[in-house]
Amino acid sequence: MINAQDIKNGTCIRLDGDLYFCIEFLHVKPGKGNTFMRTKLKNVVDGRVLERRFNIGEKLEDVRVERRPYQYLYMDGEDAIFMNQETYEQIPISKELITGADFMKESDIVEVVSDASTETILFAEMPIKTQLKITYTEPGVKGDTATNSLKPATVETGATVRVPLFCNEGEIIEVDTRDGSYQGRVR
């Protein structure tokens, strides 16, 4: 159990039977009345965000989570097979639990977050930025850098990314795995 004033970003708590991560918190001391914590909590399972107020001194059930690096091996139906970097144990993780799963290629290192007490996997996170090779796009025309026009490009994982007109096949680009946006070319 932790006190409400001990909540920080990244703290995991059990609330109404569900697990939530704190993504934002604010210690509020109004002119009148008691101080309280205003928090934004993200549901681990479905990603919903809710705002909650906790009075100072209120007891909350905290959940100990572990973050471990796992290496992506291959897809098996709807599950992705990962290997623990320390024990070489292989585990399946559902594709819905992986953020940025469309941009995952073999041997990528993914951070897997699990509940330490029950060893249940909560979710897996790709690194924020990844480098991918363009396998197909319309040919770029020299001088197409003046406008902010974008064209679709298929990358090596099969995902489609919107890239500037000057990008060509075979180039390596950097992609934000959270939203699939183009970040830049890699030289």
Buried (B, 14 or more C-beta within 10 A) or exposed (E): EBBBBEBEEEBBBBBEEBBBBBEEBEEEEEEEEEEBBEBBBBBBEEEEEEEBEBEBEEEBEBBEBEEBEBBBBEBEEEBBBBBBEEEEEEBEBBBEBBBBBBBBBEEBEBBBBBBEEEEEBBBBBBEEBBBBBBEEBEEBEEEEEEEEEBBEBBBEBEBEBEBBBBBBBEBEBBBBBEEBEBBEBEE
